[in-house]
Amino acid sequence: KDLKNFYKKCVNDLGLNVIGLMCIPPNDGKEKTYFKEMSELSRLIGLKELSMGMSSDYLQAVKNHSTYVRIGSNIFGQRS
């Protein structure tokens, strides 16, 4: 609800250079819903970067305009 106000406060009052949003959704099988909402929020405030998606769901994240994905376990294998 307050993303626009929070973003404005970070940029205007705190002088932060916010370039994008990041999310790691809960492991409830609804990644598509979260990624779609994050993409809409990012567009709403005009950010260029969107970091979401991990090895198990990065394709869905990319379909929703993710510009950064975390695919370490696909590259390096599962953690022990």
matplotlib code that plots the C-alpha trace (Angstrom):
import matplotlib.pyplot as plt

x = [0.0, 2.7, 5.4, 5.2, 5.5, 8.3, 10.1, 9.7, 11.0, 14.0, 14.9, 13.9, 14.5, 17.3, 19.1, 19.2, 19.7, 17.0, 17.4, 15.0, 13.0, 13.9, 11.8, 12.1, 8.5, 7.3, 7.7, 3.9, 3.7, 2.4, 5.5, 3.8, 1.4, 4.2, 6.4, 3.5, 2.7, 6.4, 6.6, 3.5, 4.9, 8.2, 6.4, 4.2, 7.2, 9.3, 12.3, 14.6, 15.8, 13.8, 15.6, 13.5, 13.7, 16.0, 17.1, 13.7, 11.6, 13.8, 12.0, 8.7, 10.6, 12.0, 8.6, 7.6, 10.5, 13.1, 16.4, 18.4, 18.0, 19.8, 20.7, 23.6, 22.4, 21.9, 25.5, 27.2, 24.8, 22.7, 24.1, 25.0]
y = [0.0, 2.5, 1.6, 5.0, 6.9, 4.7, 5.1, 8.9, 9.0, 6.9, 9.0, 12.5, 12.5, 10.0, 10.6, 6.9, 5.8, 3.2, 1.4, -1.5, -3.9, -7.4, -10.3, -13.8, -15.2, -17.7, -21.4, -21.9, -22.6, -19.2, -17.6, -16.5, -14.4, -12.7, -12.1, -10.5, -8.2, -7.2, -6.5, -4.2, -2.4, -1.8, -0.3, 1.8, 3.7, 3.5, 1.4, -0.3, -3.3, -6.2, -8.9, -12.0, -15.7, -18.5, -21.8, -23.4, -20.5, -18.2, -18.9, -17.7, -14.7, -13.8, -14.0, -11.3, -9.0, -9.9, -8.4, -10.3, -13.9, -16.0, -19.4, -20.4, -24.0, -24.6, -23.6, -24.9, -27.6, -27.9, -26.8, -29.5]
z = [0.0, 1.0, -1.6, -3.4, -0.1, 1.1, -2.2, -2.1, 1.5, 0.7, -2.3, -1.2, 2.5, 2.9, -0.5, -1.4, -5.0, -5.2, -8.5, -8.1, -6.0, -4.8, -3.5, -2.4, -2.2, 0.3, -0.7, -1.2, -4.9, -5.8, -7.2, -10.3, -8.3, -6.3, -9.4, -11.2, -8.3, -8.0, -11.7, -11.4, -8.4, -10.2, -13.2, -10.9, -9.5, -12.6, -11.5, -14.0, -12.0, -10.5, -8.6, -8.1, -8.9, -7.8, -9.3, -8.9, -10.2, -12.3, -15.6, -14.1, -12.7, -16.1, -17.7, -15.2, -16.1, -13.6, -14.4, -11.8, -10.8, -8.2, -9.7, -7.6, -6.8, -10.5, -11.1, -7.9, -6.7, -3.6, -0.3, 2.1]

ax = plt.figure().add_subplot(projection="3d")
ax.plot(x, y, z, "-o")
ax.set_aspect("equal")
plt.show()
